[in-house]
Amino acid sequence: MGGLTVVDDDGRNVATGGPKQQLVLAVLALSAGAAVSTDRLIDLVWGDDPPRTARRTVQSYISALRAALGADAPLLARPGGYLLDVPRLQVDLLAFEDDVSGILARTNAVPEAKAVALERALANWRSPLELTPLPEGVAALIVPFEELRLQAVEALVAAQIDAGRAGDAVRRLETLVREHPTRENLWLQLARGLAALGRRDAALSTMQRAREQLREQLGLEPSETLRRYEQELLDGTSPTAATVGDQGGAAGDSQLPGGQVTFVFTDIEGSTKLLRSLGDHYAEVLEEHRRILRAAWAANTGHEVNVDGDAFFVAFEDAPSAVRACVAAQEGLAAHAWPDAHEVRVRMGIHSGIAYPRDDDYAAMAVHQAARIGDAAQGGQVLITAEAACAVEPPLTDCLHDLGRFRVRDFDQPVSLFAVDTGCSAMHLQAPRLMPADGHNLTPPPGAFFARADELEQIPPLLQPGELVTITGPGGVGKTRLAIEVGFAVASSFADGVWMVGLDSIDEPAVISTAIADAVGATTRGRTDPWQEVVDHLGDKKVLVVVDNCEHLLADCAARVADLLRHCPTLTVLATSRAPLGLLRERIIRLDPLTSEPTGAGPSDAVRLFVDRSARPPPTHAADTMREIERLCADVDRLPLAIELVACRTDTLTPADIRSALAAGSSVLTTGDPRVPARHRSLERLLDWSYQLLTPAEQAALRRLTVFAATFDRSTAATAFGEGATPDEIAELVWSLAAKSLIAVEPAAGATRYRLLRTVRSYAATHLEDAERVDAARRLAERFTEAIGPDAPVDDDWVGGMELELNNLRSLVHATGVDERLRQKLAWSVIRFHDVTTRFAAGIDACQRFLDALPAETPERVALLTALADIDLRVGDLAGATAAIDAAAALRERVG
């Protein structure tokens, strides 16, 4: 290929095959240390027209590359793809990126030293893959490096001018402006260089040439930066120190940094809840918060770009200043005495990237990325990306805690994140509100994890190859949370990852295999049995599969787990269920409620959980209060879910008040059956009490949200609720139910969705009248039909929407009472999704089940039969396709 060279430890070139094979290696090299899915490799190498054998071809390329790279080839298989496990320093483009980014970050460097460093870095540049006509996708991967090279050249000529080497800069710039006539900064630097050489008329002529080129090429007038510089030349002032980054600024700040800039975004966590609690005093709190943060920005040369309500957008010339500013801000917030003992918790995100100010603001991808990092932080937490952290030097690096790699919107690749230890709390140890990308798909629920020290010590040694460990216990005892914590604890021991399979939103046994496939990254596509593809994918991988919430699909889960253990000898399964799976060699960990025993010199685990989750933290120094909390925890059998439900009520009730209310409500038990476990009756009584404390609107919202089998957002929640509330009121209802621990918040790649805990959903459904259920399900079905039904265009947005709502649609297909034609349309969307994503075997199975469940003779059933025929043809089942087409034709004759 000519543009890709691999050199071994002895300096010898390694033959890496033909052009396509080299492209595969090039893509993996540009993502060094991060997995690339097979689908993405196919898209990048072949574009929109891959061969039918593309997947097998990629596998053969990987095998050949491993052979070429030697026995210890760092080319590793990962769920759904591959990873080139080499340091960035060993990939010349990535090393160039790191080198140049580091130089640009040193904004206060001596100009001559900066110029020398940039000349050295640019001498190592070699045009990537220059001899190959590149596919469009691979070419797009190269564009950022080309852009960075140009930014390095711009920085070089600016440093040369500042260092008194304007002649060198001008000679280079005369060529550059011809090659890149629309880059304003090159014209600006050329004019600066000429002015520095005393050639003012030539500098003014350069400004005129720039204006003509911009008009001719882009139809635009020069920016404010160029116009201001030209005016200074005409005025006869001495503007030779000006650069693009020095021009323009925010209100009251004419020196916004440019080039490699570090951005900080902040906002107050739970500001709406704080507003409701403080009332008129909230304005004072907001202003005091702003004063503290502005003092931190000013003390560390921060430039306030924008402030919106409780949110700040600040720019810094370097990352260390941004880190010091955020630490100072968190220290100031923690030390301040807030009214009524409230805590103001501010989340902060730091990210560095290339950006230049224009008209008092920035328009750059780095700004959007920094905002995503701020959104991902927990209250009181400071997150910083690797791009910014690499510029931090000792001793400041001592306060950075590596959190791992995460998937974040607006970033093409997983992002390495660090948390800053501000010394004010242990928030730097908390996981961000993002999906991890490194070796697991575990997402920790909000709030600290308490107790279970014995189980955390007991379970990991049991997780050996070929073993099944099942955590059992009553609803609300914390099985899922313990499984997540165990998964985090053992993740480094499983070379091929820890993958959690949540079954709480699945009611159909046939979907279990698809859920496991999606979690572990198996490709269930083509004509083969999807379950067989899962087994083949896991094969001899050293992997831990966590199967959560098995109890409602117990027999089918047991069958799938047994099959995995039988065919995948190095696989381990950790399950959670209210009852054991009943397999041989199953190791059962029975989880009891939290202990009442004090922990060391402190309170019991149950009390610690209550205090942590309290809406209004109680005075822990008051012995009487702590004893009352201990009694309250005992009243609810020390079940973690029950404790969280009562703790969230402390904003209006004391622990004693809550105990009295529970005692008075004992007669509202929905069952007196002595065969029902006491703990279950206690939780049911508690849910009764929690439900009665809700407003009528909150009760209606909770009931109607049970039509969601999986996660939902505020918009679809409003649809389920129906008329009678505005979108803002619906959002308030959702937030209120989440604050009361009745709805769980589900962070997904920076976006927010919600779900009902299975225990709460089952309870709330008992209060849902059938007519109310049908109305809510009908509204939801109509919305989904409009958005992703048969008439909606099948594009990337459609596929993304289907992936989010798939389990909700499956549930609605079986929603009795809803018009069957509407449900048939939703069924068609599910089948179409399987077809578009080439999950043909799963699509055929689902279509047959839907046809059995929806027998009404309608035009929509004709469409379902046609969809079945399409998929049958794709897998080569001519007989099946013929039968489906014949049935569709006969039905069409009857229904039109």
N, C-alpha and C positions, 0 to 999 in steps of 0.2 A: 504493500500500500504506500510505503514511502513516508507517510506522515506519522507512523507509530513505530517507536523503537523500544525494545525491551533489552536491558543490559543485565547480565548476571553479576554475581559478586566478584568475578575475576575481570570484569570489564568487557566481556565478549557479548556480541549481539545474539539474541535468541530468536530463532525463526518462529513466528506465531501464526502461520497459515495465510489463507487468502483474504481478500478485502472484507467480506462479511464477517469472518471469524475475528479479524482484527478490530472491526467496528464493535463487536460484542465486548472484546477486552477493553477497548477505549472507553466505552460507556461505563463499565465496571470500574475502571481506573479513575474516571472523573467523579465517581461516588465512593472513593476509597473509604473503607470502614463502615459503609452503609449498604444494606441489602437493596438490590434492584430486582423487582418482580420480573418473572418470565414474560408476562404480558407487556411490560414496559420495554423490555429488550426487543421484543417482536415489533412493537410500534415504532421504536426508534430506528431499527435496522432496515425494516421493510416498508414502513409507512402504512398507507391505507390499503395496500394490496399484498399482504403476506401470502406465501404459499400455504397450501393445506397442511404441509408437513413442517411448518415453521417451529412448532414446539419441539418436535423430535430433532430438528436441525440444530436448535439452540443447545439441546442436551449433548448432541454430538460435538458441537463446537467447544462446549465446556470440557468434555472429556479430552479432546485433542489439546486444548490449552493446558490442562493439568499435566498431560504427558510432556508437553513442551517445556513447562516451567519446572518440572522435576518432582521428585518424591515428596518434598515438603511444600508443594505449591500452596500458596495462601488463597486459593480459590475455593470458597466454602459454600455448601448448600444451605439455604435458609428457607423457612416456610414460604412456598410460592415463588422462590427466586434464588439469587446467588449473591455472594459478597466477596469482594477482593479485600482481604484482610492485610493491608499494608499501611504504614504511616503516610500521611499526606506528603511528608518530605521526600518520599520515594517516587512521587508523581510530579514531573517537572511543572506542569501547569498549576497544580495545587500549591507546590512550593513557591512558585512565582507569586501566586495570589497572597499567600501568607506573608511573604517577604515585603511585597509592595504595600499591603494593608498596614503592616507594622510601621513602615517608614512614613506613610501618610498620616498615621495616627500621632506621630511625634510632631505636633504642630509648632512646638516651641523650639525645635531643633535649630542649631546654627545653620544659616542658608548654605554655606559651602559644604558642611558635613552632609546635609540633606541631599545636595546635588550629587556629591560623590556616591552616596548610598544608592540613589536612583539610577545613576549611570551604571553602577555595578549590576543592579537588578535587571535593567533593560538589556545589558549585554548578554544575559542568560536567556533572553526571550527567543523562542523559535516558533514560527507560525504553526499552529496545531493542524495536523491532518491536511496540510496544504496541497498535497499532490493527489488528493482523492476527491472526486465529485461526491459530496456528502449528501446523505438523505436529509430532508428538511429538519427532522427532529434532532439529529446529531448536530447539525449546523447551529441549531438554536442553543445547544449546550455550550458551544464555543463562543457565542456572542458576548457573554459577560466578561470573558477573559480578554477579548479584543478591546472591549470598552475599558477595562481596568488598565490595559497597556496604554491606551490613549490618555487616561487620567494621570498615569504615571509620567507620561511625556509632558503633559501640561504642568504638572507639579515640578518637573525637572527644569523646564525653561523659566518658570516663576522663581525657583530657587537660584538659578544661574543669574537672573537679573538682580535679585536681592543681594547676591554675593559679589556683584561688580563684574560679572561675566556676560554682559548684555550682548556683546558681539557674537559669542557662541550661541546664545539663545536665538538671536535674529536670523543667523544663517540656517538654523534648523527650522525655524518657524516659517520662513518664506516657502519652503517645500510643503510644510504641513498644511498651510491655509489653502494651497492649491489642491491637495489631496482630500481635505475635509472642509470645504468652503462654508458649511452651515454650523460649524462649531464656534460659537461666539467667544468662548474662552481663549481659543487660539488667536483670534483677531485681537482680543484685548491684550494678551501677552505680547504680541508683535508690536502693537502700539506702545506698550510700556517699555519694551526693549529699545525701540527707536527713540522714545523720549529720553531714556536714560543715556543714550549716546549723543544727546543734544540735537537730534533731528526732529524737531517739533513739527515742521511742515510735513515730513514723511509720515509721522504718526497721525496727523489729521487726515492725510490722504488714505491711510490704512483704514481709518474709521469710515470714510466714504466708500471704499472698496467693500468693506464689510456690509454696509447698508445695501449696496447694489446686489451683492451675492444673496443676502437674505431675502430681498424682495424677489429676485429672479428665481431662486431655488424653492423658497417656501411661501412666498407671497406675504411675508411678515416684516414688520418694522423691527429695528434692534430693540433689545430689552432695555429696561430702565438703567441697568448697570452700564451698558455701553454708552447710552445717551449721557449719563452723568459724567462718565470719564471724558467723553468728547467735549462736554461743556467746560470741564476743568482745564483741558488743553487750550480751549479758546480763551478762557479767563487768564491764562498764564500762570496758574498755580502749579505746584509740583506734585503730581499725582503718581509718581513712579512706584510708590509702595503699594498701590491698590491692586487687589486681585478680585476675582469673582466672589470669593468668599467674604471679602471685606465690604462688599457693597450691599446696601439694603439692610433692613432689620425690622424687628418687631417694634411696636409702639414703644417709644422711650428707649429703644436699643438699636443703634445703627450699626452694630458690629456682630451680626449673626455669623457664626463660623461656617465655613464651606470646605468641601473636600471630604476627608474622612471625619464624619461628625458622629457624636454619641448622643442618642436621644433618650429621654426619660418620660414615661407616661405614668400618671398616678390617678387614683380615685379612691373614695371612701367605700369600704365594704359595708353593705347593709345600710346605705344612706337613707333609703325610704323608711326602713324600720326605725332608724335613729330619729328621723323627722317626726314620725308618729309618736315616738316616746317623749321627745323633748318639746314638741309643739313650738311655741314662739321662741324658745331658747335655742332652737336649732340654728337660727341665723347667727347668733353669737358664737356658737361652736364652729360653724363653717368659717367665719371670719378669723377666729383664733387659729384654726387649722391652716388657713392660707398664710397667716402671719408667720407661723412656725416654719412652713415649707419655704416661703420666700426668703426667710433669713438663711436657711440652709443653701438655697440656690445662690444667693448673693455672696455668701462666704466662700463659695467654691467656683466662682466665675461662670455660673449658669446663666443662660439667656432664656427668659420666659417668652415662648413663642405664642402661647395661647392659654387661656384659662376658661373653662366652661363649667359652671356650677361647682361641683366638688372635684373636678378633674383638671390636672395640669399637664401641659406639653412643654418640655424644657429641652434646650440644646446645649451641649457642652463641647468644648474643643477637644477633649480627650476623655477616655473612659475612667481613669483613676479619679478625676475630679467629679464625675457623675457618681461613682461609688461612694466617695467621701460625702457628697451632698446627701445621698439617700440615707446613709448611716446617720448623719447629723439630724436629718428630718425625722427618722424613726426614734432617735433618742429624745428629741424635743417633744414628740407626740407622747411617748411613754412617760416622760417626766411631768407632763402637764396634769394639773388637777381638773378633770372635766366635771361638769355639773352632775349631781345625783349619781356619782361614781360610775358614770358611763365610760366606755372605752371607745376611743376613736381609732379604728384599725384601717390603715391605708395600704393598699397594694401598690407596688411599684415595679416597673419593668424597664430594663436598660438594654439597648441594642445599638450597635455601631454600623454605619454603612456610608456609601458615597452619596452626598447630597449637597446641593448649592441653594442658597436662599434666593428667592425672587419675589419682589413685591411683598416684603415683610412676612414671608411664609416659605415653606418647603413643599415641593412636589416631587417626591421620590419614593420608590418602593420601600426603602429603609424606614421611612416614617410609618407606613402601614404595618410593617413587620414589628416595629417597636411597640405600636399600639396593641398588637396581638399578644406580645409578651406581657404587657401591663395587665391585660384582661385575664391572663392565665394565672397570675399570682393570687395567693390567698391574702386575706386581710392581715396586715402587719409583716408581710413577706416582701423581700426584694429579690427579683429574678434578673439574671444577666445572661446574655447569650455568649457562646464561645467567641463570636466575632468581637465582642467588647472585652470579654475577660482576658483574651490573649494579650491585650495591651496593659493589663494590670501587673505591677511588679511588687516584689516583697518590700515591706512586710504586709502590704495590703492583700496579697494573695492568700495569706493565712486565714482570712475571713470568708473565703469562697468555698462552698460545699457543693461537690459534684452531685447533681440529681439524676444524671443520665440523659438519654436522648428521647425526644418527643416529637409527635406529629403536630405541626402548627399550621394553621391556614396562612396563605400568602408566602410560605416557604416551600420551595420545590422538594427539598430533602428534609429528613428528620433533623431536628435542631438540638444541639448539645446545650443544656441549661445548667447554670449554677445558681445557688441561693447564697445571698450575702448574710453572714452572721453579724447582725447589728449589735449583739450583746444585750438586747432588750427582751428577747423571748427565744423560744425554741422553734420559731416559725421556719427557720432555715432548714429544719429537718422534715417539714411537711412536703408532700408531693404537690406539684402544681395541678391546676385544673385542666389537664391535658391527657391525651392518650399516649402512654409510653411507646417507644419504638424499639427499644433494645431488649430482645429476647423474651418478651412477655406482652400480654395485652391487659394486664391488671390495672385497674383504676381504683385507687383508694377512696373510700367514701370520706366526706368531710368530717372533721373532728378527730381528736386524739384517740388512740386505741388503748383501752385499759384492760388490765388483768390478763388471764389466760397464759400466764408465764409457764405454768406446768405443761399445758398443751403445746405451747410454742417450742418447748424443749423436747417433748415426747414425740411429736409427729414427724419432724424431719428425718430422724434415723430410720423410721418405718418406710419411707418413700424410696424403696429400692426397685430396680428393674423387675417388671412382671408382677408388681404388688398392687393391691387395691386397699386404700384406707378410706373409710367412710366416717364422716363427722355426723353424728345423729343428735337429735334433741328437739324439744318443742319449738313451735313457731315463736320467733322473737327472741331466741336465746343467743343469737349471734353467730350462727354457723357460717354464714357467708363471709362475714367480716374476718373471722378466724382463718378461713380458707385463703382469703386474699393476703393476710399477713404472713401465713405460712408460705404462700407462693413467692412473695417478695424475699422472704428469708432464704429460700432454697434456689432462687433463680440462677445464681452463678454455678450451681451444681449440675444444671441440665444444659448440656451443650447446644441442644436444638430448641430450647425455650420452654417457657411455662405458659400454657394457653388455657384461658378460662372459657367455658361453654355455659352460658346462662340459659336455663330452660324455663324461667318463670313466665316468659311471654309466649310460650309455645304450648298449644293444647293438642296438636296432632302428632301421634307417634311417628308418622312417616317423615316428619320434618326434622327429627333428631339428627339424622345423618347429615343433612344440609347444615344444621347449626354447628355440628362438630367440624365439618369441612371448612366452613367460613372461619371458625376460630383458629384452626391450626394451619390455615393457608393452603389446604388441598384444593386442587383444581378439579371440580366436579363438572367437567364439560365433555361433550362428545356423546357417543352412543353407549358407553359402558355404564354399568351400575355405579351410581354415585358413592355408595358405601364401599364398594371394592376399590374405588379410587382413593378414598380416605385411608383404607388399610394399606394400599400400596404406597401412598405418600408418606405415611408414618414409618412403615417398614422397620428398619433397624435404627431409627433415630432415637437418641437419648432425650426423651421429652416427658414432661409432666402435663397431663391433661386434667384440668379441674372441672368436674361436671357438677354444676350448682343447681339446687332445687329439683331433685329427682322424684320427690314423693308422689306427684300426680301422674307420673309416667313410669312408675317403678319397674314393672315387668319389662317394658321396652328398653328402658335405660340399662337394666341389668343385662339384657341380651346383647346390646351394643358394646357395653364395657367388657363382657366376657369374650366377645369376638376380638376386640382390640388386644386384650391380654393374651389371647391364644395365638394371634398371628404376628404380634409386634413384641418380641421378647425383651427389648430394652425400654419399653414404654412403661410409665407409672401412672396410676389414676388416683386422684384425690376427689372424693365425692361428698356432697352434702345432701342430707335427706332427713325427713322426720322418722323414717324407718330404714333399717339396713336393706341393701340390695339383695342379700340372701345368696351370695356367691361363695364358693369354697375359698378358703384362705383370705377372706375379707377381714381386715383388721378394723374393729369398730372403736371409735372414740366417742364416748357418750358425754355430751356437753351439758353441764348443769348450770342453773342460774348463778349469778355472781356471788362471791363469798361475802359473808357479813363480818369476817375477821379483819381487824385492822392490818394495814400494810406497814410494818415497821413502826415508826412513831406517828404515822399518819392515819387518816380514816380508811375505811374499807373500800374495796374496788367499786362497790355499788354507790357509795357516797361520792367518791371521786368522779364517777361518771355523771351523777346528778349535778354536781357543782359545775363541771365542765360544760354541760349542755343547758344549764339554766339560762332563761331569758334575762333574768336579773340575778347575777351571782350573789349568793347569800353570804353573810359575814362568817367566814370559816373560823374566826377566833371565838365565836359565841358557842359555848358548850351546849346550851339548851337547844339552839337551832340545829346543831349537828346531830343531836340525839333525835330530834323530830324528823330530820331527813332520813336517818337510819330506820326509824319506824315506818316512814312512808315507803321507803324502798322495800321493806319487808312486806308491807301491805300489797305490793304489786309483785311479790315473789322474786324480787331482784332480777327480773327479766330485763335485759338491756333495752329492748324496744319499748317496754312499758315505762322504764325509767326515763327514757328520752321523751315519751309522750307527756309525762307529768312535769318534767323539768321545764318544758317550753311554756308551761302555764304560770311560771313564777313571776311573769311580768305584771300579773294582776292579783295573784293569790299567794299566800304564804304556804309553806309545807303543811302547817296545821289546818289551814282552810281546805287544802286539797284532800287531806285525810278525812276530814269531816264530810266533804262532798262525796267521796268514794263510799264512805260508810252509809250515807243516806241513800245512795243510789243502788244499794245491793239488791233491791227488789226488781231491778230492771234486767236481770239476767235473762237472756233469750232461751236458755235451757237449764233445767234443773236435773237433767239426766246424771245420776251419780257415776255412770260409766265414762263420762267426759272427764279427762284429767283435770285436777284442781287448777293447775297452772293455766290450762287453756281457758277455763271458766274465768279465772282472774283477768287474763288478757282481754277476754270478751267483755267483761264488765268495764274494764278500763276504756276500751274502745267505745262502749256505750256512753260512758261519761264524757269522753273527748268529743263524741259526735253531738251530744246535747249542748255542749258549750259553744258550738259553732253557730254563727248567724244563719238565718234561713238561706241566704244566698250561698254561703260556704257549704252548707249541707247539700244544697242542690248541685253545686259544682262537684263536690266529692262523689255524689251518687252517679252523676252523668259521666264523670271521667272514667268510670269502670268499664265503659265501652271500649276503651283502649286496652289492647292486649299487650302492647309494647310501649315504647317511649312516645312522647308527644311534645309539641311546642305550644307556645301561648296562642298562636293563631288557630291551630286545630282544636285547642281546648275551647276557644270561643265558639267554634262551630258546634261542638258537642253540647255546650251550655245552651245555645239558642238565643232567641230574642230576650230582651229584658235587662241587658247589661251592655255597656260600651266596651270596646277593646281595652281601654285603660282600666275599667272596672274588672274585667276578666283577668288582666295581668295582676291586679292587686289581689284577687281571689287566689290565683295560683301561688303567688308569693306568700300569702297568708297561710295557706295550707302547707307549704314547704316549711315555713317558720314554725309550724306546729308539729313538724315531723310526720305528717300524714302523707306527704309527697316527697320523693327523693329527687334530688337534683343530679342530672347525669351530664357531666361535661363531655363534649365530643369534638376534639380538634378545635377547641376554642369556642364552639357554639354551645348553647344551653338548651337541653331538653329535659323532660321530667318523666317520672314514672310513679305509679302506685306500688308500694310494697305488696307482695302477694297476699300477706295476712290482712292488710288494710283493704285491699281490693275485694277480697272474699267477703269481708265484713260489710263494706259499703254496698256491695251488690245485694245484700239481703234487705236493704232499705229502698231499693230501686223498684218502683212499680213497673209492671210490664209495659204499660203504655208509655211511661217516661223513657224506659230503655229503648223501645222501638223508635220513638221520636228522635232520641239522641243518635242512635245508630243510623237512622235514615238520613239525618242531616250530614253526618260524617261520610256516609256512602256517597251521597250526592256531591259533596265537596271533592272527594277523591276521584269520582267519575269525571268531574269537570277538569281536574288538574292532571290526572294521569290515566284517564280512561281511554276508550277506543278512539276518540276524536282528537286526543292530544298528540302533538308531534313527538315522535320517538327520537330524542336527542340526548346529549349528555345530561341535561337538567332532568329529563324524564327518568333516566336510569338512576341518577342520584336520589331523586324523590322516591322511586320504588325501593331502593336499598334501605332507606330510612323507614318506610311505612310498610314493608312487606308483611311483617307479622300482624300488623293492624288490619291489612287487607284480608289476609287469610282468615282472621277471626270474623270480619264483617261478612265474608262469603257465607258463613254459617249462622248469621244473625237472624233467627226466626222472627217472623213478623214484618221484616223489611221486604219490600217488593222484590220478587224473585228475578225480574228482568234487571233490576239495578245490581243485584248480587252477581248475576251472570256477567255483567259488564266488568265488575271488579275481578271476577275469576279470569276473564279474558286478559286483563292487565297482568295478572300474576303469571299466566302462561306465556304471554308475550315477553315478559321480563326474563323468564327462563330461556326463551328462544334467543333473545338479543344477547344474553350473556353466555350463550352456548351451553347451558346446563340442560341438555336435551333429555337425558334419562329422568331427571327430577321433574322436568316439565311434563313429560308423558304421564308419569305417575300422578302428578297433581291434577292434570286435566281429566284423567279417568275418574279420580275421586270427586272432582267437582261435577262432572256429568252425572254421576250416581246421586249426588246430594241435591242437584238442581234439575229435576226432570221436566220442568215446564216446557212445553213446546212453543218456542218463541224465536224471533229472528236472532236474538242474542245466543240462543243455544246453537243455531246454525253457525254463528261465528266461532263458538267454542269448538265445534266439530271440525271446522275448517282449520282452526289453529292446531288441533291435534294432528290433522292430516299433514300440515306443513312440517311439524317436528318429526313425524314418522318418516317423511321423505328425506329429511336431513340425516337421519340415522340409517337410511337404506331399507326401512321396513315398508316395502311396497304393498304388501298385503294389508298391513294395518292402515296405511294411508288410503288405500282403495276403499276399505270398509268405512272409514270415517267420512270420506267424500261421498260415498253412496248414501250414508245415513244423512249427511247434510243436505244432499240434493232432494232426497225424499221428504225431509222435513220442510225444506223450502217450498216444495210444491203445496204443502198443507198450510203453512203460515204466511207465505209470501215474502 
